Amino acid sequence: MTMNTVDPPSDATNPSSSQSPAAMPELDGPAVGEGDAPVDPAHAVDMLGDVDLDVKVELGRCRMLVGDVLRLSSGSVVELDKLAGDPVDVYVNERLVARGEVLVVNDNFCVRVNEVLSDED
């Protein structure tokens, strides 16, 4: 049985070959944050004003057995771990950001934010 081997090109193993890097075209305009005027942080935040975020309000939690969940029907009452009047948690993109109280305004549920949480909370 005869085995054929292929030798790599001589410059592929030699880092000091005569190849030069590819030429890249120059980009027009200054890089972000460079140029005549500094980037205004307020303007940068304004640009994000129309980005959709997922906001959830958690009234409370409970643990249930599968059998109990299967027995739920219209009119069933699920007891939560919070009392009426306790603050509710406000999540933005799965991150707890605030606590508040539930209100009813014009027959709609609303949340009045009472506390905005910092990163340390």
N, C-alpha and C positions, 0 to 999 in steps of 0.2 A: 504494500500500500504506500503510495507516494503522497506526501503532504506538501501543498504549495503555501508559501508564506508571502505576504505582501509587506514590503518595507514602507514605513511612512515617509512622506516627502522629507527631504533633509532639513528644511526650514521649520517643520512642525515640531521638532524636538529641540531646536536651537533657538533660545529666547533672543539671541542677538541677531536674528535674521534681518534681512533688508526690508521686511514688510513695515508699512506705516499705518497708523490708525486711520479709520475711515473719516473722510471730511464731512463735517456737519455744517449745514447752512446756519447763518447767524439769524437769531430771532429778532423780530422788530419790537421795539418798545422796551421799557425798563422791566426788571423783575418785580414781583409783588413786593411792596414795601419800599421800593427804590424809586428814584425819580425826584421831581421838583417838590411835590407835596407829600407830606407824611400821611399814612393811612389813619383816618379818623376812626377810633374804636366805636363810636356811636353809629357811624355810617355802616361799619362792618356788621354790627348787630342788627341794624335796620334791614340789611340785605337778607337776613334770616327770618324776617317777619312772616313770611307766607309758607314756612316749612310746617308740614303736618306733624303733630305729636300725638301719641296715644295717651290719653288721660283717663285714669280709673279712680273711682272713689270706693273705698272698702268700708262697708258698714260694720262688718264683723266676720267671724269665722266659726266653723264648728266641724267636728269630726263625726262621720256617720258610717255605719256599716253598709255594705252593699245591699243587704236585705232591706234596711230602712229606706235607702234611696229608691229601691224598686217599689216600695209601698207608698211613695209620695203621690199625691193626687191633688186635684184642684181643691183649694181650701186648707191644705195641710199647712201647719205652722212649723217652721224650722227655728229653733232657739239658737241665737248667736252668743258669742262670748263677750259682747259689750252690752251695756245697759242703755236704755233710751236716754238721750242727752249726753252720752259720752262722745268725745271728739271722734270724727271719722278720719281715716288716713287718705291722703291724696297722692296718687302715684303718677309720675310722668315717665313714659317709656320704662316701666317696671321699677322705677326708682322712687322711694318715698321722699317727697319734697315738701309736704305741708300737712297740717292738721286743721280741721275746721268743724263746723256744725251744719247739720242738715236743716234747710228751710224749705218752705213751700211758698212760691211766688206765682200768682196767676195759675194755680193748679199744676205747676211744674216743680219738681224737686230741684233744689239748688244747694250749693255748699258755700257758706261764708268762711273764707280762710281766716283763721285766728292766729296761726303760727306758721311761719315759713322756716323750714329746717335748714341748718347749715350742713356742710360736709361732715362735720364732727359728730352730729347727732345720730 
